[in-house]
Amino acid sequence: MGTGQIIHKLTGGLSLYCPLSSQLIHRVEQHADNAQQAFSSDTGPSLHLALPALEGLHKAWTSRSNSPKYSPFHAGLAAATNKIQEYYEKSAECDAYIIGMSRLLSSIVCCFCSYMFST
């Protein structure tokens, strides 16, 4: 599904030539972009940032969904937050996330111990 189709679904067919709707769409999209950027890294592991990013996106879109200003997007935002919730729940069953978090915790403990024993 292309961006145009996603926007069409989010807006319920609302004309994209309306400056207000374009600004609102941009704000909605910006939250998704921020979440994706939060757990994208070229420098190291970032899986541990995925759930906080999804939680932030869910919170932002739920807030917008409840706002009268974003009423043309209510159905799309509700569908999107339901999908986020679905993936969030699946992470509890995912060994990769659990292993990623345990590796992060191990790394933090090693750093702490190195600092404590070097002083």
C-alpha positions as CSV (number, residue, x, y, z in Angstrom):
1,M,0.0,0.0,0.0
2,G,1.5,3.3,-1.0
3,T,1.6,6.5,1.0
4,G,-1.2,8.0,-1.1
5,Q,-3.5,5.0,-0.2
6,I,-2.6,5.2,3.4
7,I,-3.4,8.9,3.5
8,H,-6.6,8.3,1.7
9,K,-7.6,5.7,4.4
10,L,-6.5,8.0,7.2
11,T,-8.5,10.9,5.9
12,G,-11.5,8.9,4.8
13,G,-11.1,10.5,1.4
14,L,-10.7,14.1,2.7
15,S,-9.2,16.3,0.0
16,L,-5.5,16.6,0.4
17,Y,-5.6,20.1,-1.1
18,C,-7.0,21.5,2.1
19,P,-4.1,23.2,3.8
20,L,-5.4,22.3,7.2
21,S,-5.8,18.6,6.3
22,S,-2.3,18.5,4.9
23,Q,-0.9,20.0,8.1
24,L,-2.7,17.5,10.2
25,I,-1.6,14.6,8.0
26,H,1.9,15.8,8.3
27,R,1.7,15.8,12.1
28,V,0.2,12.3,12.2
29,E,3.0,11.1,9.8
30,Q,5.7,12.8,11.9
31,H,4.8,10.7,14.9
32,A,5.4,7.6,12.9
33,D,8.6,8.9,11.5
34,N,9.9,9.9,15.0
35,A,9.0,6.4,16.3
36,Q,10.9,4.7,13.5
37,Q,13.9,6.9,13.9
38,A,13.9,6.2,17.7
39,F,14.9,2.6,17.2
40,S,16.9,2.9,14.0
41,S,20.6,2.9,14.5
42,D,23.7,2.4,12.3
43,T,26.0,2.5,15.3
44,G,24.7,-0.3,17.5
45,P,21.9,-2.5,18.8
46,S,18.6,-0.6,19.2
47,L,15.9,-3.3,19.6
48,H,15.6,-2.3,23.2
49,L,14.2,1.0,22.0
50,A,11.4,-0.5,19.9
51,L,8.7,-0.9,22.6
52,P,9.2,2.5,24.1
53,A,8.9,3.9,20.5
54,L,5.7,1.9,19.9
55,E,4.3,3.1,23.2
56,G,5.0,6.7,22.3
57,L,3.4,6.3,18.9
58,H,0.4,4.6,20.4
59,K,0.0,7.4,23.0
60,A,0.4,10.2,20.4
61,W,-2.1,8.6,17.9
62,T,-4.6,7.7,20.6
63,S,-4.5,11.3,21.8
64,R,-5.0,12.6,18.3
65,S,-7.8,10.1,17.7
66,N,-9.7,11.5,20.7
67,S,-9.3,15.1,19.5
68,P,-12.1,16.7,17.6
69,K,-9.5,18.5,15.4
70,Y,-8.4,15.1,14.1
71,S,-12.0,13.7,13.7
72,P,-11.6,13.1,9.9
73,F,-8.7,10.7,10.8
74,H,-10.5,8.9,13.6
75,A,-11.1,5.6,11.8
76,G,-7.6,5.4,10.4
77,L,-5.9,6.3,13.7
78,A,-8.1,3.7,15.5
79,A,-7.0,1.0,13.0
80,A,-3.4,2.1,13.3
81,T,-3.4,2.1,17.2
82,N,-5.1,-1.4,17.1
83,K,-2.3,-2.7,14.9
84,I,0.4,-1.1,17.2
85,Q,-1.3,-2.8,20.1
86,E,-1.3,-6.1,18.3
87,Y,2.5,-5.9,17.6
88,Y,3.1,-4.8,21.1
89,E,1.4,-7.9,22.5
90,K,3.3,-10.1,20.1
91,S,6.6,-8.8,21.5
92,A,5.8,-10.6,24.8
93,E,6.0,-13.9,22.9
94,C,9.1,-12.9,20.9
95,D,12.4,-14.4,22.1
96,A,14.4,-12.0,20.0
97,Y,13.1,-9.0,22.1
98,I,13.7,-10.8,25.4
99,I,17.3,-11.8,24.3
100,G,17.9,-8.2,23.1
101,M,16.8,-6.8,26.4
102,S,18.9,-9.3,28.3
103,R,22.0,-8.4,26.2
104,L,21.3,-4.7,26.9
105,L,21.0,-5.4,30.6
106,S,24.3,-7.4,30.6
107,S,26.0,-4.6,28.9
108,I,24.8,-2.1,31.4
109,V,25.8,-4.3,34.3
110,C,29.3,-4.7,32.8
111,C,29.7,-1.0,32.4
112,F,28.6,-0.4,35.9
113,C,31.0,-3.0,37.3
114,S,33.9,-1.7,35.3
115,Y,33.2,1.8,36.6
116,M,32.8,0.7,40.2
117,F,35.9,-1.5,40.2
118,S,38.1,1.0,38.4
119,T,37.7,3.7,41.1
